[in-house]
Amino acid sequence: MKLSVKVYNSTFEGKIKAMVSVYFNDCFVIKGFKIIDGKNGLFIANPSKKNGEGEFVDMAHPVTKEFREELYSKIRDEYSKHKISEGNDII
């Protein structure tokens, strides 16, 4: 499977540092991954929405540890390239 990642918004102030889209085989896209500055540094949050109780529920997420590691690695790599091109710090 071919994965490609696009950082499509990195102009946020506050905890959200960027929004990311992930393309699968150039024929399916999932938008809404977030790079967030948390208590222990930057992390990747899956696309989510609030449910009726006000809790956030993932709308899409990796099923296996191996795929999660591959996906998040690609997201981190693309975000790092994006930040370097802007002349900023990387994760």
N, C-alpha and C positions, 0 to 999 in steps of 0.2 A: 504494500500500500504506500502510495506517495502522500506524504504530509507536507503541507506548506503553511506558513504562519505569516500573518500580516498584523503589525501594530497599527491600529487605525486611529487612536487618539491618545496622546500623551501630554495634553495641556492641562491636566487636572491640578488643582491645588488641594492639599490635604492628603488623606491616606491612600486614595486611589491614584496610582501612578500612570496606568495605561490600560486601554481596552485592546483586546486581541481577537482576531478571527482565525479559525483553523480550517483549512481546505483539505478535503480528502479526495485524492485522485483527480483534482481539478474539476470535480462534478458535484460536490456536496460541501456546504460550509456550515460551521457552527460559530455564531458571533456571541460575544458577551463574556469571554474569559477576561478576568481582571487581574492586574498585577497590583498588589496592595502592600503598603508599608505597615507591617504589624509590629507587635511588641518585640518579636524576635527577628526582625528584619523583613525583607520582601518575601512574599509568597504568592502563589497563583490560586485564584478562586475560580471555580467552575461557574458557568452561566446559571443564574438562579432567579427565583421570584419569591415574593412573600405569599405565604398561604393565609388562610382565614384566621389563624391564631397569631399572625404577625411574625412568624418564624420564616427564615429563608430556607428554601428547598431547592436543591440542585435540579436543573432542567436537563442537563447532559453532564455525564462524567465518565471517566475511564472505568472499565470493569475489572481489569487485571492490574496488578502491581507493575508488571513489565511494560504494559502499554502506557500507564500513567507516567512512569519514569521516562519513556521515549517522548511522549507528548510534552511533558513539562520541560524536558531538556531542550526540545525544539523551541518552545515558547521563550525560555530563558535566553537561548542563543539569539533569537531574533530581536528580543528586547535589548539585549546587550549591543547588538549591531546598530539598532535604532538610536540608542543613547550615545554610542560613540560617534555616529554621524551628526548628532546634535552637539557633541562636545561635552557630554555630561557623564556622571558616574555610571557604572554598570553593576549588575547583580552577579 
